[in-house]
Amino acid sequence: ISPPVSASSGYVHAQGFAPNKSNGSETAEGGSYLLPNGNHVSVSALQKINERFYRGIDEMRNARDTELLSTCLRLAMSPAGGSFKAAGHEGDEIAKDVYRTFPDLPAFTAEKERTLYALLSAYVSKRPDLGYAQGMNFVAGFLVMSAPSLSSAFSVFTHIMDTWGASHLFTPTCALIRLWMDHFPTLMQQKLPQLHTHLCEHAHYPLSVLVAKWCPCLFVNCLPLASIPPVWGYLLKGREQGLASVLTVCVAVLASVQEDILVQKMSGEDVNALLNNLRFAHTHGDACMYGRLIVKIAESLE
């Protein structure tokens, strides 16, 4: 089930999964996000997340939360109606990360930046005990792109954080992330022993670093955007693993490229380049299928 990979381009194509060329031919004007490599990701495909995450999660009815969101959205607005930076949030920790969220996506406009700022500000006001932490911006940013409304995005974000338990990834001590960083090499040794040996003993690649990079953002900043709905569907559908399913997906992502890492005897530098290129290495159709492939691998690892 491991797909062949071109180390030079980072392109991943799953065996047995034919690319959907009709999706890959969409234009930005036709409702898709233009990626830096010239590919497009369909907005309608991203909005399929609604079918998975909005089912069973009611639209927000709480008047206090609705008012809170409206207030935060007004605070995010520039007096002149211009760019988000013009609104004067330079010293704000949330604003600093809003600027860094999807800077390579032209469609992530100033309006979406304001919406993201409002969503995160409202959540922090609702959960002052937790506050804001880096990584929340990518989870919320993906919802801002895919949700039909700000209230819907906020509803799902709070569900992911408070009901599913992703808030445990953002505690001030980062205790869970630190625990996972210690445990992940052992998990890799159990599930993918050959790859573990190559990465640790030959490539000298720090596996624990992947936990810190991938887990807090729930893979949004490391996998193709169109692959996120099936991956999140796997994470959130109430499996017995709970939050630990995030680590299973980490192993599944590495399993999806292990054959080429081993065959090409990649160095640590090559492995790092390959993993950094995953996010932009697919056409839209391939990315959707790559997400489903990761889920199949994760299920086989349980």
Buried (B, 14 or more C-beta within 10 A) or exposed (E): BBBEBBBEEBBBBBEEBEBBEEBBEBEEEEBBBBBEBEBBBBBEBBBBBBEBBBEEBEEBEEEEBBEBBBBBBEBBBBEEEEEBBEBEBEEBBBBEBBBEBBEEBEBBEBEBBBBBBBBBBBBBEBBEEBBBBEBBBBBBBBBBBBBEEBBBBBBBBBBBBBEBEBBBBBBEEBEBBEEBBEBBBEBBBEBBEEBBBBBBEEBEBBBBEBBBBBBBBBBBBBBBBBBBBBBBBBBBEEBEBEBEBBBBBBBBBBBBBBBBBBEBEBBEEBBBBBBEBBBBBBBBBBBBBBBBBBBBBBEEBE
